[in-house]
Every structure is written in C-alpha cells, then in structure tokens.
C-alpha cells in the first residue's frame, strides 16, 4: 500500500509541475522544442555554432523536458549561461568551444560549490 501511495504522490507532483509550467506561460514543449530535444549532437552542435538555433532556445527546450521528468533544478543558471553564450557568438562570430551551447544534465550526486546536493533523495521517495 505504501508504494502505491508514493507512486500516486509522484504522479500528482508531475501533474502539478506541468500545470505550473502552463500557468507561468512556459507551456509544454512545442514542435520546435521537441525537434531540438530529439536531435542528435551531430545536428545540435552545428546549428548552435552557426547561430541558427540559440543557446537560450535549446536550453529552454531541454529544461521543459527535464521539468516534466522532475530533473530540472538549476534552470535560471542554465539560462544565464545560455544567454552569455549567445551574446559571445554574436560578438565574435565564433563558438566558445566545441560544445558551445550544448545542454547537459548532471546527476545530483557530486557536491558542487554553491549548490545543494541531495543525491536524488527526493526522487527515491516518490518511487
């Protein structure tokens, strides 16, 4: 019975997260964002390096998918970095490095200065 209650709670939390996204005007991923998140790195990197796709738009696409899966934590920091990368590309015409603008997700299992580390514990209890 306890597992069923935890599973129901996890489903309700996911529904509440999606509802909150829609209310805040962020909505669910649109067609472009679904294309971005379904694209292999061989497609993403050239589009980011050329400026065809902005780092901010790519980051938003991935964070929407991550929020639905209860995995997005540092969205504001990710968008701040993406905006910086877009600005640098506009100024210099060159990507900062070979992975310029590529969104990554890291597991919450290593301590990072200035960030809370939970080791994913809040998700374990939802199973």
C-alpha positions as CSV (number, residue, x, y, z in Angstrom):
1,X,0.0,0.0,0.0
2,X,2.8,2.4,0.8
3,X,4.4,2.0,-2.7
4,X,1.0,2.8,-4.3
5,X,0.7,5.9,-2.2
6,X,4.2,7.1,-3.1
7,X,3.6,6.4,-6.8
8,X,0.3,8.3,-6.7
9,X,2.1,11.2,-5.0
10,X,4.8,11.2,-7.7
11,X,2.2,11.3,-10.4
12,X,0.3,14.2,-8.7
13,X,3.6,16.1,-8.3
14,X,4.3,15.7,-12.0
15,X,0.8,16.9,-13.0
16,X,1.2,19.9,-10.6
17,X,4.6,20.8,-12.2
18,X,3.2,20.6,-15.7
19,X,0.2,22.7,-14.6
20,X,2.5,25.3,-13.1
21,X,4.6,25.5,-16.3
22,X,1.4,26.2,-18.3
23,X,0.2,28.8,-15.9
24,X,3.6,30.6,-16.0
25,X,3.4,30.8,-19.8
26,X,6.2,28.3,-20.2
27,X,3.8,25.6,-21.5
28,X,4.7,22.2,-22.7
29,X,7.4,21.7,-25.3
30,X,6.3,23.0,-28.7
31,X,7.2,21.4,-32.1
32,X,10.5,23.2,-32.4
33,X,11.5,22.2,-28.8
34,X,10.6,18.6,-29.5
35,X,12.7,18.7,-32.6
36,X,15.6,20.2,-30.6
37,X,15.4,17.6,-27.9
38,X,15.1,14.7,-30.4
39,X,18.1,15.9,-32.4
40,X,21.4,14.1,-32.1
41,X,24.5,16.0,-31.0
42,X,25.7,15.9,-34.7
43,X,22.7,18.1,-35.6
44,X,22.7,20.3,-32.4
45,X,26.3,21.4,-32.4
46,X,26.4,22.9,-36.0
47,X,23.1,24.7,-35.5
48,X,24.3,26.2,-32.2
49,X,27.7,27.1,-33.7
50,X,26.1,28.9,-36.6
51,X,23.6,30.7,-34.5
52,X,20.7,29.0,-36.4
53,X,19.5,27.8,-33.0
54,X,20.2,30.0,-30.0
55,X,21.7,28.5,-26.8
56,X,18.8,30.0,-24.9
57,X,16.2,28.3,-27.1
58,X,18.0,25.0,-26.9
59,X,18.3,25.3,-23.1
60,X,14.6,26.1,-22.7
61,X,13.7,23.1,-24.8
62,X,15.7,20.7,-22.7
63,X,14.6,22.2,-19.3
64,X,11.0,21.8,-20.3
65,X,11.5,18.2,-20.9
66,X,13.6,17.9,-17.7
67,X,10.9,19.6,-15.6
68,X,8.3,17.1,-16.8
69,X,10.7,14.3,-15.7
70,X,11.3,16.1,-12.4
71,X,15.0,16.6,-13.2
72,X,15.5,20.3,-13.7
73,X,17.0,22.1,-10.8
74,X,19.2,25.0,-11.9
75,X,17.1,26.4,-14.8
76,X,18.0,30.1,-14.0
77,X,21.7,29.3,-14.0
78,X,21.4,27.4,-17.2
79,X,19.5,30.2,-19.0
80,X,22.0,32.8,-17.7
81,X,24.9,30.8,-19.2
82,X,23.0,30.2,-22.5
83,X,22.3,33.9,-22.8
84,X,26.1,34.6,-22.3
85,X,27.0,32.1,-25.0
86,X,24.5,33.6,-27.4
87,X,26.0,37.1,-26.8
88,X,29.5,35.9,-27.2
89,X,28.6,34.2,-30.5
90,X,27.0,37.4,-31.8
91,X,30.1,39.5,-30.7
92,X,32.8,37.2,-32.0
93,X,31.1,35.1,-34.7
94,X,32.7,32.1,-33.1
95,X,31.6,29.4,-30.7
96,X,33.4,29.4,-27.3
97,X,34.4,25.8,-27.7
98,X,33.4,22.5,-29.4
99,X,30.4,22.0,-27.2
100,X,29.2,25.6,-27.3
101,X,25.6,25.9,-26.2
102,X,25.0,22.2,-25.8
103,X,22.7,21.5,-22.9
104,X,23.9,18.9,-20.4
105,X,22.3,17.4,-17.3
106,X,24.3,16.2,-14.4
107,X,23.2,13.8,-11.8
108,X,22.8,15.3,-8.4
109,X,25.4,13.0,-6.7
110,X,28.5,15.2,-6.6
111,X,28.9,18.2,-4.4
112,X,29.3,21.5,-6.4
113,X,30.3,24.7,-4.6
114,X,27.2,26.9,-4.1
115,X,24.7,24.2,-4.9
116,X,22.6,22.0,-2.7
117,X,23.3,18.3,-3.2
118,X,20.5,15.9,-2.4
119,X,21.9,12.7,-4.1
120,X,18.4,12.4,-5.8
121,X,16.9,11.5,-2.4
122,X,13.7,13.4,-3.0
123,X,13.0,11.3,-6.1
124,X,13.8,8.0,-4.4
125,X,10.9,8.5,-2.0
126,X,8.5,9.1,-4.9
127,X,9.0,5.5,-6.2
